[in-house]
Amino acid sequence: MVSHFDVQEQPVTRSSRAQSVISRASSSSRRHRHTRSLHGGSTSSVQNEFPLFAYTGDVEVVLASRNGRKEQRYLLHRLILSQCSGWFEDDTKRDMQRAITAGPNLSQTYRNGSLSRTGERDSSSSDLGSLRSLEGQAQNSRLVYVLNWGQTGCDESPMLVQRHLQTGSLRDTAGPLPVSRSKPPTSSSSFFRSMSNYSALNVNDNQQAAPSDPEDHVLRDYDNLLRIFYNYAPSLNNISIADAYTECKALLQLAEVYDALAVVGPRIDHHLLRFGNRLFKQIAKYPPSYLKLGYLAQSKTIFAESFIHVVGQWPIHQPQLDRSIDIAVLDLIEDKYDMLNDLKSKVEGKLFRLTLTTSRGERVSPSNNFLDWLAMSLFRQWLAENTTPAPVSILKDSQSRTTAAGRPTSNGTTTGTLRHTSRNQISNTTFQRPGSSSGSATTRVFQLLASTNNESYLPHDELKRFLKTAPEGLYNRENLRRFERRMDEVKNLARDVVKPVTRNCLELDTGGEGLGYLTCTRVAEEDFPWQE
């Protein structure tokens, strides 16, 4: 590595020059996380910011494709890498002692050596040689990581392996530091390298061509990982939610390998939440996938949103989650699913026990108010027909099958027509295919009962047709109006009963329509599996 000093400048005292270099390196180290912009060719000093900290970097990372077609170089700090990644912290422990030992020797040489004697002698070749020797020792103590493509399979990503410069097993890819100049030459390679780094850091994500080679995806993921370590935004797709999911998933898997989820997760959460309702619609389509992503990123919003979908449709998504997610998440899903079923059972029991009362506070019955009792009977009949599967007939002739489909009631009416009409109405109110038979049917009934539109089930025409089959003299205009009013009272009571199971705890805006399954599961703060 070449000295940081320009030996062709006007002579100055060695002591002031050395102190200037040390001060400049220290100052750059303190503010390297905040200095992001490069100013083309008008640089007056060596680059000391991401991705090349020429003065303060002590860890070199070389990301190269298998055939060497592409190569990205980084000169970073083992302290920051160790703070952000448990893998780097463990891997650099064995080199830490050497760094601690070399540090005092270097500073002691600056304090007690010839460079600290201000104004005693002019520059000499022996002093410059001593300084170059110290810089050479610092370079030799640098850690170098390269991608190991040798043992990777088709679906595996290469890991970083450590190489030491002094062993000769790897060439010095960093090369000597360029000499500081007041003005770079016209065709300086450092100028084009600076402009290339500037473009890589500031180019718009929308204008970047998506990598097509699998190796390019690997380099992109590693680059994003190192960017996040230095508080730079990762280069992730912000147009296509599907592509953004794929890139975020790959980055999280890499962060999991390097024990850096705590640092990478918040960045992924922030990026995906910027899609707003588009993200929530995508979660509704693929809840198991986003449940795993939200768990890795420790995103409360994404995890809770996908968790509610999974519980509402359980056990449909069980095969996708059984072997791909932590057992604590599966236990939580099972617990919430059991709680949801208990709540549904309680609500169903309350619905079947609903009743109207007379002006004296007595339950309506055929003896004290026959018309109101008919209203309650019709509601319970409709509820039973739409929450339980139709019985299978054991009769084989067509007449018997017709009789079974439209069973005669005590007053001569048939329930087949009502059941057929009501189920068509239920089917038309949902915009997504239901998950299963009986559970989904109950869910659709709950959503109908929660509707503020009293014509959504048992509408005026059905009530009129039912009342016409009553005993002679009961059907008239006045009785029909009274019958409708009492049925509306029953519907209002049922609406209050089903509120606990029909509330929507999702962030997704469904437009007031149901999803075909219950979304009332609440995810409390203590439910998140990563909470201690």
C-alpha positions as CSV (number, residue, x, y, z in Angstrom):
1,M,0.0,0.0,0.0
2,V,1.4,3.4,-1.0
3,S,1.7,6.1,1.6
4,H,-1.1,8.6,2.2
5,F,1.3,11.5,1.7
6,D,2.1,13.3,-1.5
7,V,5.9,13.4,-1.4
8,Q,6.0,15.9,-4.2
9,E,4.3,18.6,-2.2
10,Q,6.1,21.5,-0.5
11,P,8.2,20.3,2.5
12,V,6.5,20.5,5.8
13,T,7.4,19.1,9.2
14,R,6.9,15.4,9.6
15,S,5.2,15.7,12.9
16,S,2.4,18.0,11.7
17,R,1.9,15.9,8.6
18,A,1.6,12.7,10.6
19,Q,-0.8,14.3,13.1
20,S,-2.9,15.6,10.1
21,V,-3.2,12.1,8.7
22,I,-4.2,10.6,12.0
23,S,-6.7,13.4,12.7
24,R,-8.2,13.1,9.2
25,A,-8.6,9.3,9.5
26,S,-10.2,9.7,12.9
27,S,-12.5,12.4,11.7
28,S,-13.5,10.3,8.7
29,S,-14.2,7.3,10.9
30,R,-16.5,9.3,13.1
31,R,-18.6,10.6,10.3
32,H,-18.4,7.8,7.7
33,R,-22.0,6.8,8.3
34,H,-23.3,10.3,7.4
35,T,-21.2,11.1,4.4
36,R,-22.9,9.5,1.4
37,S,-22.3,11.7,-1.6
38,L,-19.3,11.6,-4.0
39,H,-18.6,14.7,-6.1
40,G,-17.3,13.2,-9.3
41,G,-13.7,14.0,-10.1
42,S,-13.3,17.0,-7.8
43,T,-12.2,14.9,-4.8
44,S,-9.4,16.3,-2.8
45,S,-8.7,13.1,-0.7
46,V,-8.9,9.4,-0.9
47,Q,-12.4,7.9,-0.7
48,N,-13.3,7.0,2.9
49,E,-17.0,6.2,2.8
50,F,-19.2,3.3,1.8
51,P,-18.3,1.0,0.1
52,L,-14.5,1.8,0.3
53,F,-13.2,3.2,3.6
54,A,-9.7,3.6,2.4
55,Y,-8.3,5.1,5.6
56,T,-10.3,3.3,8.3
57,G,-11.5,0.0,6.7
58,D,-9.9,-3.2,8.1
59,V,-12.2,-5.8,6.5
60,E,-12.2,-6.3,2.7
61,V,-15.2,-8.2,1.2
62,V,-14.8,-9.3,-2.4
63,L,-18.1,-10.4,-4.1
64,A,-17.3,-12.0,-7.4
65,S,-19.3,-14.3,-9.7
66,R,-18.2,-17.9,-10.2
67,N,-16.5,-17.2,-13.5
68,G,-15.1,-13.8,-12.5
69,R,-17.4,-11.9,-14.9
70,K,-18.5,-9.6,-12.2
71,E,-16.7,-8.3,-9.1
72,Q,-17.7,-5.9,-6.3
73,R,-15.3,-4.8,-3.7
74,Y,-15.9,-3.4,-0.2
75,L,-13.5,-2.1,2.4
76,L,-15.4,-2.0,5.7
77,H,-15.0,-2.2,9.5
78,R,-14.9,-5.3,11.6
79,L,-16.5,-3.4,14.4
80,I,-19.6,-2.5,12.4
81,L,-19.8,-5.9,10.8
82,S,-19.6,-7.5,14.3
83,Q,-22.3,-5.3,15.7
84,C,-24.7,-6.1,12.9
85,S,-24.0,-9.8,12.4
86,G,-23.4,-12.5,14.9
87,W,-21.6,-14.5,12.2
88,F,-19.0,-11.8,11.6
89,E,-18.7,-11.3,15.4
90,D,-17.8,-15.0,15.9
91,D,-15.6,-15.2,12.8
92,T,-13.5,-12.2,13.7
93,K,-12.9,-13.1,17.4
94,R,-9.8,-15.1,16.7
95,D,-8.3,-12.0,14.9
96,M,-9.3,-9.5,17.6
97,Q,-6.3,-10.2,19.8
98,R,-3.9,-9.5,17.0
99,A,-5.7,-6.2,16.3
100,I,-5.6,-5.1,19.9
101,T,-1.8,-6.0,20.1
102,A,-1.0,-4.1,16.8
103,G,-3.0,-1.0,17.8
104,P,-0.8,0.2,20.7
105,N,2.4,-0.5,18.8
106,L,1.2,1.6,15.9
107,S,0.1,4.5,18.1
108,Q,3.3,4.2,20.3
109,T,5.4,4.5,17.2
110,Y,3.6,7.7,16.2
111,R,4.0,9.1,19.7
112,N,7.6,8.2,20.5
113,G,9.1,7.8,17.0
114,S,10.9,10.4,15.0
115,L,7.6,11.7,13.5
116,S,6.6,13.2,16.9
117,R,9.6,15.5,17.1
118,T,8.3,18.6,15.6
119,G,10.9,20.7,13.6
120,E,13.9,18.6,14.5
121,R,14.8,17.2,11.0
122,D,13.5,17.4,7.5
123,S,12.0,14.4,5.8
124,S,14.4,11.5,5.3
125,S,14.1,8.3,3.5
126,S,14.4,6.3,6.7
127,D,11.4,8.0,8.3
128,L,9.3,7.5,5.2
129,G,10.4,3.9,5.0
130,S,9.4,3.4,8.6
131,L,5.9,4.9,7.9
132,R,5.5,2.7,4.9
133,S,6.4,-0.3,7.0
134,L,3.7,0.5,9.5
135,E,1.2,0.9,6.8
136,G,2.2,-2.4,5.3
137,Q,1.7,-4.1,8.7
138,A,-1.8,-2.5,8.9
139,Q,-2.6,-3.8,5.4
140,N,-1.4,-7.3,6.2
141,S,-3.6,-7.4,9.3
142,R,-6.7,-6.7,7.1
143,L,-9.3,-9.5,6.9
144,V,-10.4,-10.5,3.5
145,Y,-13.7,-12.4,2.7
146,V,-14.5,-13.9,-0.6
147,L,-17.5,-15.9,-1.9
148,N,-16.9,-19.6,-1.9
149,W,-18.7,-21.1,-4.9
150,G,-16.9,-24.4,-4.7
151,Q,-19.3,-26.3,-2.4
152,T,-22.6,-24.7,-3.4
153,G,-25.5,-26.6,-5.0
154,C,-28.1,-25.4,-7.4
155,D,-30.4,-24.0,-4.8
156,E,-27.7,-22.9,-2.3
157,S,-26.0,-19.5,-1.9
158,P,-22.3,-19.3,-1.5
159,M,-20.9,-18.4,1.9
160,L,-18.1,-15.9,2.7
161,V,-14.8,-17.5,3.6
162,Q,-11.9,-15.7,5.2
163,R,-8.5,-15.3,3.4
164,H,-5.4,-13.4,4.7
165,L,-3.4,-11.2,2.5
166,Q,0.0,-12.3,4.0
167,T,-0.6,-16.0,3.2
168,G,-0.3,-15.4,-0.5
169,S,-3.5,-17.4,-1.1
170,L,-5.2,-14.3,-2.5
171,R,-3.9,-11.4,-4.4
172,D,-4.2,-7.9,-2.8
173,T,-7.4,-7.0,-4.6
174,A,-7.5,-3.7,-2.8
175,G,-4.3,-2.5,-4.3
176,P,-2.3,0.5,-3.1
177,L,-4.2,3.6,-2.0
178,P,-4.1,6.3,-4.6
179,V,-2.0,9.4,-3.9
180,S,-3.9,12.4,-2.6
181,R,-4.1,15.1,-5.2
182,S,-5.5,18.6,-5.2
183,K,-6.9,18.0,-8.7
184,P,-7.2,14.6,-10.4
185,P,-5.9,14.2,-13.9
186,T,-8.2,14.2,-16.8
187,S,-8.1,10.5,-17.4
188,S,-7.7,9.4,-13.8
189,S,-9.1,5.9,-13.2
190,S,-10.0,6.9,-9.7
191,F,-12.4,9.5,-11.1
192,F,-14.3,6.9,-13.1
193,R,-14.2,4.5,-10.1
194,S,-15.7,7.3,-8.0
195,M,-18.4,8.0,-10.5
196,S,-19.2,4.3,-10.8
197,N,-19.6,4.1,-7.0
198,Y,-21.7,7.2,-7.0
199,S,-24.0,5.8,-9.6
200,A,-24.3,2.5,-7.7
201,L,-25.3,4.3,-4.5
202,N,-27.7,6.8,-6.0
203,V,-29.3,5.3,-9.1
204,N,-33.1,5.1,-9.0
205,D,-34.3,1.6,-8.3
206,N,-36.9,1.8,-11.1
207,Q,-34.1,2.4,-13.7
208,Q,-32.0,-0.6,-12.5
209,A,-32.2,-3.7,-14.7
210,A,-33.3,-6.7,-12.7
211,P,-30.6,-9.4,-12.5
212,S,-31.3,-12.3,-14.8
213,D,-28.4,-14.6,-13.8
214,P,-28.8,-16.5,-10.5
215,E,-25.3,-15.4,-9.6
216,D,-26.4,-11.8,-10.1
217,H,-29.1,-12.3,-7.5
218,V,-26.6,-13.6,-5.1
219,L,-24.4,-10.5,-5.5
220,R,-27.4,-8.3,-5.2
221,D,-28.4,-9.9,-1.9
222,Y,-25.0,-9.6,-0.4
223,D,-24.7,-6.0,-1.6
224,N,-28.1,-5.2,0.0
225,L,-27.0,-6.9,3.2
226,L,-23.8,-4.7,3.5
227,R,-25.8,-1.6,2.5
228,I,-28.1,-2.2,5.5
229,F,-25.2,-2.7,7.8
230,Y,-24.1,0.9,7.0
231,N,-27.6,2.3,7.2
232,Y,-28.1,2.6,3.4
233,A,-31.5,1.7,1.8
234,P,-31.3,-1.7,0.0
235,S,-31.9,-1.8,-3.7
236,L,-35.4,-3.5,-3.8
237,N,-38.1,-3.3,-6.3
238,N,-40.7,-0.7,-5.4
239,I,-43.0,-1.2,-8.4
240,S,-44.0,-4.9,-8.4
241,I,-45.1,-6.2,-5.1
242,A,-44.4,-9.8,-6.3
243,D,-40.8,-9.0,-7.3
244,A,-40.3,-7.1,-4.0
245,Y,-41.5,-10.1,-2.0
246,T,-39.0,-12.4,-3.8
247,E,-36.1,-10.0,-3.2
248,C,-37.0,-9.4,0.4
249,K,-37.4,-13.1,1.0
250,A,-33.9,-13.9,-0.4
251,L,-32.4,-11.0,1.7
252,L,-34.0,-12.3,4.9
253,Q,-32.8,-15.8,4.2
254,L,-29.3,-14.5,3.8
255,A,-29.6,-12.4,6.9
256,E,-30.8,-15.5,8.8
257,V,-27.6,-17.3,7.8
258,Y,-25.4,-14.4,9.0
259,D,-27.4,-13.8,12.2
260,A,-28.4,-10.3,11.1
261,L,-32.2,-10.5,11.2
262,A,-32.5,-7.9,13.9
263,V,-30.8,-5.3,11.6
264,V,-32.3,-6.4,8.2
265,G,-35.9,-7.1,9.4
266,P,-36.9,-3.4,10.0
267,R,-35.6,-2.4,6.6
268,I,-37.7,-5.1,4.9
269,D,-40.8,-4.1,7.0
270,H,-40.4,-0.5,6.0
271,H,-40.0,-1.3,2.3
272,L,-43.0,-3.6,2.1
273,L,-45.4,-1.4,4.1
274,R,-44.8,1.4,1.6
275,F,-47.0,-0.7,-0.9
276,G,-50.0,0.0,1.4
277,N,-53.3,-1.8,0.5
278,R,-51.5,-3.5,-2.4
279,L,-49.5,-5.4,0.2
280,F,-52.5,-6.4,2.2
281,K,-54.3,-7.7,-0.9
282,Q,-51.2,-9.8,-1.7
283,I,-51.1,-11.1,1.8
284,A,-54.8,-12.2,1.4
285,K,-53.8,-14.3,-1.7
286,Y,-50.7,-15.9,-0.1
287,P,-51.0,-15.8,3.7
288,P,-48.6,-18.7,4.5
289,S,-45.8,-17.1,2.5
290,Y,-46.2,-13.7,4.1
291,L,-46.5,-15.3,7.5
292,K,-43.1,-16.8,7.2
293,L,-41.7,-13.6,5.8
294,G,-43.3,-11.5,8.6
295,Y,-41.9,-13.9,11.2
296,L,-38.3,-13.6,9.8
297,A,-38.5,-9.9,9.5
298,Q,-40.2,-9.6,12.9
299,S,-42.8,-7.3,11.3
300,K,-45.8,-7.0,13.6
301,T,-48.0,-5.7,10.9
302,I,-47.2,-8.3,8.2
303,F,-47.2,-11.1,10.7
304,A,-50.5,-10.2,12.3
305,E,-52.2,-9.6,8.9
306,S,-51.2,-13.0,7.5
307,F,-51.8,-14.7,10.8
308,I,-55.5,-13.7,10.8
309,H,-55.9,-15.1,7.3
310,V,-54.2,-18.4,8.2
311,V,-56.3,-18.9,11.4
312,G,-59.5,-18.0,9.6
313,Q,-58.9,-20.7,6.9
314,W,-57.1,-23.3,9.1
315,P,-56.3,-26.1,8.5
316,I,-56.2,-25.4,4.8
317,H,-52.7,-23.9,5.0
318,Q,-51.3,-26.5,7.5
319,P,-49.4,-28.5,4.9
320,Q,-47.5,-25.4,3.8
321,L,-46.5,-24.4,7.3
322,D,-45.9,-27.7,9.1
323,R,-42.2,-28.0,8.2
324,S,-41.3,-24.5,7.2
325,I,-42.0,-22.4,10.3
326,D,-41.1,-22.5,13.9
327,I,-43.1,-24.8,16.2
328,A,-44.0,-21.8,18.4
329,V,-45.9,-20.2,15.5
330,L,-47.8,-23.4,14.8
331,D,-48.8,-23.7,18.5
332,L,-50.0,-20.2,18.4
333,I,-52.1,-20.9,15.3
334,E,-53.7,-23.9,16.9
335,D,-54.5,-22.0,20.1
336,K,-56.1,-19.1,18.3
337,Y,-58.1,-21.6,16.0
338,D,-59.5,-23.3,19.1
339,M,-60.5,-20.0,20.6
340,L,-62.2,-19.0,17.4
341,N,-64.2,-22.3,17.3
342,D,-65.2,-21.8,20.9
343,L,-66.4,-18.3,20.1
344,K,-68.4,-19.6,17.0
345,S,-70.1,-22.2,19.2
346,K,-71.1,-19.7,21.8
347,V,-72.6,-17.4,19.1
348,E,-74.5,-20.2,17.4
349,G,-76.0,-21.1,20.8
350,K,-77.1,-17.6,21.4
351,L,-78.7,-17.3,18.0
352,F,-80.8,-20.4,18.5
353,R,-81.9,-19.1,21.9
354,L,-83.1,-15.7,20.6
355,T,-86.7,-15.0,21.3
356,L,-89.3,-12.2,21.2
357,T,-91.3,-11.2,24.2
358,T,-94.9,-9.9,24.6
359,S,-95.8,-6.6,26.1
360,R,-95.9,-8.3,29.5
361,G,-92.3,-9.6,29.1
362,E,-93.3,-13.2,28.4
363,R,-91.7,-15.3,25.7
364,V,-93.9,-15.5,22.6
365,S,-95.6,-18.8,22.1
366,P,-98.5,-20.2,19.9
367,S,-100.9,-19.5,22.8
368,N,-100.0,-15.9,23.7
369,N,-99.0,-14.5,20.3
370,F,-99.2,-16.8,17.3
371,L,-98.0,-14.3,14.7
372,D,-94.8,-13.4,16.6
373,W,-94.1,-17.1,17.3
374,L,-94.3,-17.7,13.5
375,A,-91.7,-15.0,13.0
376,M,-89.3,-16.7,15.5
377,S,-90.0,-20.1,14.1
378,L,-89.2,-19.0,10.5
379,F,-85.9,-17.4,11.7
380,R,-84.8,-20.5,13.5
381,Q,-85.8,-22.7,10.5
382,W,-83.7,-20.5,8.2
383,L,-80.8,-20.5,10.6
384,A,-80.8,-24.3,10.9
385,E,-81.2,-24.9,7.2
386,N,-78.2,-22.7,6.4
387,T,-75.7,-23.7,9.1
388,T,-76.1,-27.5,8.8
389,P,-75.6,-29.7,5.8
390,A,-78.7,-31.1,4.1
391,P,-79.5,-34.7,5.1
392,V,-78.8,-37.4,2.5
393,S,-81.9,-39.2,1.4
394,I,-82.0,-43.0,1.6
395,L,-84.9,-43.2,-0.8
396,K,-84.1,-44.1,-4.4
397,D,-87.1,-43.1,-6.4
398,S,-87.3,-39.7,-7.9
399,Q,-90.5,-38.8,-6.1
400,S,-88.9,-39.5,-2.8
401,R,-85.9,-37.4,-3.7
402,T,-88.2,-34.6,-4.6
403,T,-90.0,-35.0,-1.3
404,A,-86.7,-35.0,0.6
405,A,-85.5,-31.8,-1.1
406,G,-88.7,-30.0,-0.2
407,R,-89.8,-31.5,3.1
408,P,-93.4,-30.7,4.1
409,T,-93.8,-28.8,7.3
410,S,-96.6,-28.9,9.8
411,N,-98.4,-26.1,8.2
412,G,-98.1,-27.5,4.7
413,T,-95.2,-25.3,3.4
414,T,-92.0,-26.7,2.0
415,T,-88.6,-25.5,3.1
416,G,-86.7,-26.5,0.0
417,T,-87.5,-23.3,-1.8
418,L,-86.5,-21.1,1.1
419,R,-83.2,-23.0,1.5
420,H,-82.4,-22.8,-2.2
421,T,-83.1,-19.0,-2.3
422,S,-81.2,-18.2,0.8
423,R,-78.1,-20.1,-0.1
424,N,-78.0,-18.3,-3.5
425,Q,-78.1,-15.0,-1.6
426,I,-75.3,-16.1,0.7
427,S,-73.1,-17.2,-2.3
428,N,-73.6,-13.8,-4.0
429,T,-72.5,-11.8,-1.0
430,T,-68.9,-13.0,-0.9
431,F,-66.1,-12.3,-3.4
432,Q,-63.8,-15.1,-2.5
433,R,-64.1,-18.8,-2.7
434,P,-64.9,-20.2,0.8
435,G,-62.4,-22.5,2.5
436,S,-64.5,-25.5,3.5
437,S,-68.2,-26.7,3.6
438,S,-69.9,-26.5,7.0
439,G,-67.5,-23.9,8.6
440,S,-67.7,-21.6,5.6
441,A,-71.5,-21.9,5.5
442,T,-71.7,-20.8,9.1
443,T,-69.3,-18.0,8.4
444,R,-71.4,-16.8,5.5
445,V,-74.5,-16.9,7.6
446,F,-72.7,-14.8,10.3
447,Q,-71.8,-12.2,7.7
448,L,-75.4,-12.1,6.5
449,L,-76.7,-11.7,10.0
450,A,-74.2,-8.8,10.6
451,S,-75.5,-6.9,7.5
452,T,-77.3,-3.7,8.1
453,N,-79.5,-4.4,5.1
454,N,-82.6,-6.3,6.4
455,E,-83.3,-7.5,2.9
456,S,-80.0,-9.5,2.7
457,Y,-81.9,-12.5,4.0
458,L,-85.6,-13.4,4.5
459,P,-86.7,-10.5,2.4
460,H,-90.2,-9.1,2.0
461,D,-91.2,-11.5,-0.8
462,E,-90.3,-14.6,1.2
463,L,-92.1,-13.3,4.3
464,K,-95.2,-12.6,2.2
465,R,-95.1,-16.0,0.6
466,F,-94.6,-17.7,4.0
467,L,-97.5,-15.8,5.6
468,K,-99.9,-16.7,2.8
469,T,-99.5,-20.4,3.7
470,A,-100.7,-19.7,7.3
471,P,-104.2,-20.7,8.4
472,E,-107.0,-18.9,6.7
473,G,-107.7,-15.4,7.9
474,L,-104.2,-14.8,9.2
475,Y,-102.8,-13.2,6.1
476,N,-103.8,-9.6,5.5
477,R,-101.9,-6.3,4.9
478,E,-101.9,-5.3,8.5
479,N,-100.6,-8.7,9.7
480,L,-97.9,-8.7,7.0
481,R,-96.6,-5.3,8.2
482,R,-96.6,-6.5,11.8
483,F,-94.9,-9.7,10.8
484,E,-92.1,-7.8,9.0
485,R,-91.6,-5.4,12.0
486,R,-91.2,-8.4,14.4
487,M,-88.8,-10.1,11.9
488,D,-86.8,-6.9,11.8
489,E,-86.6,-7.0,15.6
490,V,-85.2,-10.5,15.4
491,K,-82.7,-9.5,12.8
492,N,-81.5,-6.6,15.0
493,L,-81.0,-9.0,18.0
494,A,-79.1,-11.4,15.8
495,R,-76.9,-8.6,14.5
496,D,-75.8,-7.8,18.0
497,V,-75.1,-11.4,18.8
498,V,-72.8,-12.0,15.8
499,K,-70.7,-8.8,16.3
500,P,-67.8,-10.6,18.1
501,V,-67.3,-13.0,15.2
502,T,-67.9,-10.6,12.3
503,R,-65.5,-7.8,13.3
504,N,-62.6,-7.3,10.9
505,C,-59.2,-7.1,12.5
506,L,-57.4,-6.9,9.2
507,E,-55.7,-3.9,7.7
508,L,-57.2,-4.9,4.3
509,D,-60.0,-2.8,3.1
510,T,-62.6,-5.4,1.9
511,G,-65.2,-2.8,0.9
512,G,-67.7,-4.0,3.5
513,E,-67.8,-7.5,2.0
514,G,-66.8,-10.7,3.7
515,L,-63.9,-13.0,2.7
516,G,-65.7,-16.3,3.2
517,Y,-63.9,-16.9,6.5
518,L,-63.8,-15.1,9.9
519,T,-61.2,-12.4,10.4
520,C,-61.9,-11.6,14.0
521,T,-58.8,-13.1,15.5
522,R,-56.8,-10.6,17.6
523,V,-53.0,-10.7,17.8
524,A,-52.0,-9.1,21.1
525,E,-48.5,-7.7,21.9
526,E,-47.6,-10.8,23.9
527,D,-48.7,-13.1,21.1
528,F,-45.7,-12.3,18.8
529,P,-43.4,-15.3,19.0
530,W,-40.2,-13.3,19.0
531,Q,-41.3,-11.3,22.1
532,E,-39.4,-12.3,25.3
